[in-house]
Amino acid sequence: MKKIKYYYNTNTLRYEKLVTPFRVKLLRFFGFIAAALVTALVLVSIAFRFIPSPEAKIARAQYQSMKENYDVLNNKVQTLLQQMSSLENRDNEVYRSIFEANPLPDSARAKLIEQKKEVEKIEAMNDEKLGNELAKTLNNLSARFSYQMDSYNEIEKLIKNQDDKLASIPAIQPVSNRHLDRIASGYGMRIDPIYGTPKMHKGLDFTSPQGTPIYATGNGVVKLAGYMEGGYGYHVIIKHGYGYETLYGHMLRMKVRPGQKVKRGELIGYVGSTGKSTGPHVHYEVHVNGNEVDPVYFFYNDLTPQEFDLLLKKAATGSAKSLD
């Protein structure tokens, strides 16, 4: 039952029924609606601020995952930086102390351009792609670091074996040539003594009396010791390692056998005139990675600079006709 309200009318001195005008009722209604809407907006704002939505929960989870990934990547970067520092120190010790040089490669300038392109590429990525790309790049860097470390370890081994290498490289004359008068024919185009035609002479001819000792010019292993009819006659080939081999031809007699280890200065045979030869001498060749080179540049171990210069001149002005 609707409750009826009364008020005392001072004009009529009577209690009269309270009637609310429609306009007032309408204003009250809209006022209530407005208050309700404002209250609802406040509540919704508070809810969005303190109570995360499902989308916000997903975004927060993605952000947390990315943060963890970036933490892992950051740790990996720090490890790589430490490894790079180690490589730089070893690089300085190896190249600067031994080779006394620190050249700036031409590719360094091109590298700056590539880095700029990489920056532009990264700026165009979203966070997820950036993380994946960084992970891929760092994995590639790890592989490169590992490969570079193996390379430096190999360099260290080469340095440790430097004494062996220096002892193995041919560095003396194959016969005693104290007065530097034994070279009869040098390296290059010479007239064949039998056929009389120009022919490439791939070594040096050292004239000596028959039976003169022939010595190994570097440490190595005898690769071949045998006879070649119409060629080097009795001859020896020594494999020195590091790409070097030497050949000693036209021997009277050999003192080594295949597979035998020899040292620089060790007797390997005697001067003769076997095979295709016009007089007692030793034909001496130096091969580097399978290619014949001028042996005159490998006599630096038993000659002074002045003697070496004189020997170069004698080899260049020797007979135009070879002895073999």
C-alpha positions in Angstrom: 0.0 0.0 0.0 1.4 3.4 -1.1 2.3 5.6 1.8 0.5 9.0 1.7 2.4 12.1 3.0 0.8 15.3 4.4 2.0 18.7 5.1 0.6 21.7 7.1 -0.6 24.5 4.9 -0.1 27.8 6.7 -2.3 29.6 4.3 -5.3 27.4 4.8 -4.4 26.4 8.3 -5.1 22.7 7.3 -3.1 19.5 6.7 -3.1 18.8 3.0 -2.0 15.9 0.9 1.6 16.2 -0.5 1.6 15.9 -4.3 4.9 15.8 -6.1 4.9 17.5 -9.6 5.7 15.3 -12.6 8.6 17.7 -13.5 10.2 17.1 -10.1 9.7 13.3 -10.4 11.4 13.4 -13.9 14.3 15.4 -12.5 14.7 13.0 -9.7 14.6 10.0 -12.1 17.3 11.5 -14.4 19.4 12.5 -11.3 19.3 8.9 -10.1 20.2 7.5 -13.5 23.2 9.9 -13.7 24.4 9.0 -10.3 24.1 5.3 -11.1 26.1 5.8 -14.3 28.9 7.8 -12.6 29.0 5.1 -9.8 29.2 2.4 -12.5 32.0 4.2 -14.3 34.0 4.6 -11.1 33.6 1.0 -10.2 34.6 -0.1 -13.8 37.6 2.1 -13.7 38.7 0.7 -10.3 38.1 -2.8 -11.6 40.2 -2.3 -14.8 43.0 -0.7 -12.7 43.2 -3.3 -10.0 41.6 -6.4 -11.5 43.4 -7.5 -14.8 41.3 -8.6 -17.7 41.9 -11.9 -19.5 43.8 -10.1 -22.3 45.9 -8.2 -19.7 46.7 -11.5 -18.0 47.8 -13.0 -21.3 49.9 -9.9 -22.1 51.5 -10.0 -18.7 52.4 -13.7 -19.1 53.9 -12.9 -22.5 55.9 -10.0 -21.1 57.2 -12.2 -18.2 58.2 -14.9 -20.7 60.0 -12.3 -22.9 61.7 -10.9 -19.8 63.0 -14.3 -18.9 64.2 -14.8 -22.5 66.0 -11.5 -22.5 67.6 -12.4 -19.2 68.9 -15.6 -20.7 70.1 -13.7 -23.8 71.8 -11.1 -21.6 73.7 -13.7 -19.7 74.7 -15.3 -23.0 75.9 -11.9 -24.3 78.0 -11.4 -21.2 79.6 -14.9 -21.7 80.3 -14.1 -25.3 81.9 -10.8 -24.4 84.2 -12.5 -22.0 85.1 -15.1 -24.7 85.7 -12.2 -27.1 88.0 -10.5 -24.6 89.9 -13.7 -24.2 90.3 -14.1 -28.0 91.4 -10.5 -28.3 94.1 -11.0 -25.7 95.3 -14.2 -27.4 95.2 -12.4 -30.8 97.4 -9.6 -29.4 99.9 -12.1 -28.0 100.1 -14.1 -31.2 99.9 -11.6 -34.0 101.5 -8.5 -32.4 104.3 -10.3 -30.7 105.2 -12.7 -33.5 104.2 -11.0 -36.7 104.5 -7.4 -35.2 101.5 -6.2 -37.2 97.9 -5.4 -36.7 96.5 -4.7 -40.1 93.0 -3.2 -40.5 91.2 -5.4 -43.1 89.4 -3.6 -45.9 86.2 -5.4 -44.9 86.0 -3.4 -41.7 84.4 -0.4 -43.4 82.0 -2.7 -45.2 81.2 -4.2 -41.8 80.0 -0.8 -40.5 77.5 -0.6 -43.4 76.2 -4.1 -42.6 75.8 -3.1 -39.0 73.7 -0.1 -40.0 71.5 -2.4 -42.1 71.1 -4.8 -39.2 70.0 -1.8 -37.0 67.3 -0.8 -39.5 66.2 -4.4 -39.7 65.9 -4.7 -36.0 64.0 -1.5 -35.6 61.3 -2.8 -38.0 60.7 -5.9 -35.8 58.2 -6.4 -33.0 59.4 -7.6 -29.6 58.7 -11.3 -30.3 60.5 -11.3 -33.7 63.4 -9.3 -32.1 63.8 -11.9 -29.4 63.9 -14.8 -31.9 66.3 -12.9 -34.2 68.6 -12.1 -31.3 68.6 -15.7 -30.2 69.4 -16.9 -33.7 72.2 -14.3 -34.0 73.7 -15.2 -30.6 73.7 -18.9 -31.5 75.5 -18.1 -34.7 78.0 -16.0 -32.7 78.6 -18.9 -30.4 79.4 -21.2 -33.3 81.7 -18.6 -34.7 83.5 -18.2 -31.4 83.9 -21.9 -31.1 85.4 -22.1 -34.6 87.7 -19.1 -33.9 88.9 -20.7 -30.7 89.8 -23.9 -32.6 91.7 -21.7 -35.1 93.7 -20.0 -32.3 94.4 -23.4 -30.7 95.8 -24.5 -34.1 97.9 -21.4 -34.3 99.3 -22.2 -30.8 100.2 -25.6 -31.9 102.0 -24.2 -35.0 103.9 -21.8 -32.8 104.9 -24.7 -30.4 106.1 -26.7 -33.5 107.9 -23.7 -34.9 111.3 -25.2 -34.1 110.4 -28.4 -35.9 109.2 -26.5 -38.9 112.4 -24.3 -39.0 114.5 -27.5 -38.8 112.5 -29.1 -41.6 112.5 -26.3 -44.2 115.4 -26.8 -46.6 118.0 -24.2 -45.6 121.5 -25.4 -46.6 123.3 -26.4 -49.8 123.3 -30.1 -50.6 127.1 -30.2 -51.1 130.0 -28.4 -49.5 130.4 -25.1 -51.4 132.6 -23.0 -49.2 134.0 -21.0 -52.0 130.6 -20.6 -53.8 132.1 -22.0 -57.1 130.1 -25.2 -57.4 126.9 -23.9 -59.1 127.2 -24.8 -62.8 123.6 -24.1 -64.0 120.8 -22.2 -62.4 117.1 -22.5 -62.2 115.1 -21.5 -65.4 115.2 -22.0 -69.1 118.5 -23.7 -70.2 119.8 -25.5 -73.3 119.5 -29.3 -73.0 123.1 -30.7 -73.2 122.0 -33.7 -75.2 119.2 -32.4 -77.5 120.4 -28.8 -77.7 116.9 -27.4 -77.3 115.6 -24.9 -74.7 114.1 -26.7 -71.7 113.0 -25.7 -68.3 115.7 -26.5 -65.7 113.8 -27.1 -62.5 116.7 -27.0 -60.1 120.4 -26.2 -59.6 123.4 -28.2 -60.8 126.3 -28.4 -58.3 129.5 -29.7 -59.9 131.7 -31.8 -57.6 134.2 -34.6 -58.0 132.6 -38.0 -58.2 132.1 -39.4 -54.7 131.6 -36.0 -53.0 129.2 -36.3 -50.0 125.6 -35.1 -50.5 123.7 -33.9 -47.5 120.0 -33.6 -46.6 119.1 -29.9 -46.5 116.4 -30.2 -43.9 114.9 -32.7 -41.5 112.4 -35.1 -43.0 111.6 -38.6 -44.2 113.0 -40.3 -47.3 110.0 -40.5 -49.7 111.9 -42.2 -52.6 115.4 -43.7 -53.1 115.8 -45.4 -56.4 117.0 -45.4 -60.0 115.5 -43.6 -63.0 116.8 -44.7 -66.4 117.4 -41.7 -68.7 116.4 -39.3 -66.0 117.7 -38.5 -62.5 119.6 -41.9 -62.3 120.1 -42.8 -58.7 118.2 -40.1 -56.8 116.6 -39.4 -53.5 113.4 -37.4 -52.6 113.0 -36.2 -49.0 109.6 -35.2 -47.7 110.2 -32.5 -45.1 106.5 -31.8 -44.2 104.8 -28.4 -44.2 104.5 -28.7 -48.0 108.3 -29.0 -48.6 110.1 -31.7 -50.6 113.7 -31.9 -52.0 115.2 -34.0 -54.8 118.8 -35.0 -55.2 119.7 -36.5 -58.6 122.5 -38.3 -60.5 124.0 -39.9 -57.4 126.8 -42.4 -57.7 125.5 -44.3 -54.6 122.7 -43.7 -52.1 123.0 -44.0 -48.3 119.4 -43.9 -47.3 116.2 -46.0 -47.9 112.5 -45.1 -48.2 110.9 -44.4 -44.9 114.1 -43.5 -43.2 114.2 -40.3 -41.0 117.0 -37.9 -41.8 118.2 -34.7 -40.2 119.6 -31.6 -41.8 123.3 -32.1 -42.7 123.0 -35.9 -42.6 124.8 -37.9 -45.4 122.3 -39.3 -47.9 124.5 -40.2 -50.9 127.5 -39.4 -53.1 127.9 -37.2 -56.3 127.9 -39.2 -59.5 126.8 -39.0 -63.1 124.1 -41.6 -63.4 121.0 -41.2 -65.6 120.8 -38.4 -68.1 124.0 -36.6 -67.2 127.0 -35.1 -69.0 129.3 -35.0 -66.0 129.6 -35.6 -62.2 127.2 -33.3 -60.4 124.1 -33.2 -58.2 120.9 -31.9 -59.5 119.0 -30.3 -56.6 115.3 -29.3 -56.6 113.0 -27.8 -54.0 109.3 -28.4 -54.2 106.7 -26.3 -52.3 103.2 -27.7 -52.2 104.0 -29.7 -55.3 105.5 -26.9 -57.3 109.1 -26.5 -58.2 110.7 -23.3 -56.9 114.2 -21.8 -57.3 116.4 -23.6 -54.7 118.8 -20.6 -54.5 116.4 -18.9 -52.1 116.7 -21.7 -49.6 120.4 -21.4 -48.7 120.0 -18.8 -46.0 121.0 -21.0 -43.1 124.7 -21.4 -43.9 125.5 -18.2 -45.7 126.2 -14.6 -44.7 124.1 -11.9 -46.5 127.1 -11.1 -48.6 127.7 -14.7 -49.5 124.0 -15.2 -50.3 124.1 -12.1 -52.6 127.1 -13.5 -54.4 125.5 -16.9 -54.8 122.4 -15.3 -56.3 124.6 -13.6 -58.9 126.4 -16.8 -59.7 123.2 -18.8 -60.1 121.8 -16.1 -62.4 124.9 -15.9 -64.6 125.8 -19.6 -64.7 126.1 -21.6 -67.8 123.3 -21.4 -70.3 123.6 -25.1 -70.7 122.5 -27.5 -68.0 124.4 -30.7 -67.1 121.3 -32.8 -67.4 
